[in-house]
Amino acid sequence: MPLPRRNILRLAALGGLAAVAACTSTPEQPTSPTSQRQWGAFIPEVLPREGVASTPIARLTELAGRAPRYLHRFVSFGDSLPTADLDAIAASGAVPLLSLEPWDPGGGTVQPLFSLARIASGVFDGELRKWASSLTSWGKPVLLRFAQEMNGTWYPWSIGVSGNTAEQYRAAWLRMHSIFDDAHADNVRFVWAPNVLTAGTTDFTSAFPGHDHVDYLGLDGYNWGDGSGHRWQWPEELFPDSLSTLARLDSDRPILITEAASTDGTTPDAKADWIRRFFGIVEATDRLEAALWFQVDKERDWRFNSTPQSLNAFREAIAKLQRT
């Protein structure tokens, strides 16, 4: 399912993917509630390219008509802190959301080396200390999303893969969190993000690490459209039930939709309608502070500007979102 998305950063570094994105507001501490709903995005690149006048962040802002509050990067065990990316995001006025994935991105789903039991037992404490130290030294506000979509079937840390259990997931999360606590990583806020409940996923409530170890409740959801084992799903099918479950898990933590997007439909207006309906849910959901769009043309053309109709719908939805 979403597995191939995780190689995008590496492909982008080779020049294989173009992107658009931007921001101009002043960063606050990530845990401060905002009076308005915010938006953000994942784009393959945030750094300027030689010979290109505008930056990817500036192009995203121009495209959407509003600056994003959050910009999303992916890293894996074994990577180094993407300091230049984080600096560019912070300089634009956005807050980085950094997804730290405990795996080898080229190794497929079954990787017993990265089992939850091994993470929980301390095998990767050195790696986690490296990330805690690096982010603490970087010093600016950052949201850290660890081992996301654990209720799916497509990652080595997924519950049910290689014997992983929900109990082991919680133990791995608490191990990670304690290492960041020991490093006094006061600039880091933690985002726990399952996938929406749909085909190929299971209930995520038993994997929740607890109020004291999570700062944001996250959620990912995609409309893959018809074909290749998928079917078209409207936002009302994907998000409300899972958002309600999240809200019941914890009574006051803010909520983020950390990944969302739709493929194009059979008519030019289908995706535009999907976008309008999606942001209607964002507006109507209590405690939902922001939604981040997956702005990439890959397995599907997920970009909000894949058609003129979807671009107009997105621009209108963002403008309305930030007036409410």
Buried (B, 14 or more C-beta within 10 A) or exposed (E): BBBEBBBBBBBBEEEEBBBBBBBEBEBEEBBEEEEEBBBBBBBBBBBBEEEEEBBBBBBBBBBBBBBBBBBBBBBBBEBEBBEEBBBBBBBBBBBBBBBBBBBBBEEEBEBEBBBBBBBBBEBBBEBBBBBBBBBBEBEBBBBBBBBBBBBBBBBBBBBEBBEBBBBBBBBBBBBBBBBBEEBEBEBBBBBBBBBBBBEEBBEBEEBBBEEEBBBBBBBBBBBBBEEEEBEBBBBEBBBBEBBEBBBEBBEEBBBBBBBBBBBBBEEEBBBBBBBBBBBBBBBEBEBBBBBBBBBBBBBBBBBBBBBEBBBBBBBBBBEBBBEE
